[in-house]
């Protein structure tokens, strides 16, 4: 580090040898007009200890109050992602959950 350009801007770091591998899974969640569905979904992520890398909500159909939520979630693999999708589909107000 001392020989690097701008050595005062570098930080010594190392990986925890006990860390588990996580991957980013991308989900598209389509919701209906239930007012609190976003809060319910984010509470589900928190309760189930699923880390969110990003979350974005957009109005898809204003006449029918359909919204889409794009979520980047930390997962341990395909089985974990499938379980998350399965559980999210059970939330009142969720119409569809797909991998994107």
N, C-alpha and C positions, 0 to 999 in steps of 0.2 A: 504494500500500500504506500509506503514511503516514497517509492520510485514512480508512482502513478501520477498522472497530471492531476492537479488540485487534490493532493492527498488528504486535506482537511475535510473534503466532502465525501470521503469513503467511510464506511462502517464495517467493522469485522462482524461476520455473521456465520452461523453454521446451522445445519438441519438437525433437528431432534432425532436421534436414532430410533425413537419409539413412535415417531409420527406415522399415521396411516395415510395411504394414498387416497386422495379425493380427486374427482373429476367434475367438470362443469357440465350439467345437463340442462338443456334448453327446453322450456315448456311454453305452450300457448294454452291459456285457460280462457274459455269463453263463458261469460256469465250473463245472467238475465237481470231483471230490474230490481232485485232485492237490494235495498239500500245499504245494508251492512256487509255485503258479501266480501268486499276487499278486506275489511277488518277481520272477518271470520277466517279468511284464507291466511292472512299474515299471522294471526294468532295460532292457527294450526301449525304453520312452519315453526314458530317459536316453541310451542308445546312439544313438538316432536323433534326438536333440536336439529332442524334442517337449516343450514346456513344459506342465506340468499346472497348471491353476488350482485344481482340487480333485479329490479322489479319496475315494470312500466305498464300503465293502464291507459287504454285509448277507447273512445266511443266508436263502435263499429256501425251501429244502426240506431240513429237518434229516434226514429219513429217507434221502434220497439224496445228501446233502452238496452240494447245488446252491447256489451263491452268485451274487449279482449285484454288479457293480462299476459305480458311476456315476462317470464321469470327465468333467471339463471340460478340454478341450485347446485350446491355441493353434494355429490353422490359418491358412493363407494363402488358403483358399477351398475350394470344393466338391471340386475334384480332389484337393487335399491331404488333406482329410478322408476321401474314398473310399479313397485309398492307405493311410492309417493303418488304416482298418477292414479292408481286405484283408490287410494284413500281420499285424494282431492275430489274425485268424482262423487263421493258421498255427501259433500257439503251442499246444503240447501242453497240454491241459486246458481250453482255451477252447472252449465249445460254440457260442456265438453272439455276434455283435457287431452292434449296431443303433444308429442315430442316435436320440437321444431328445429 
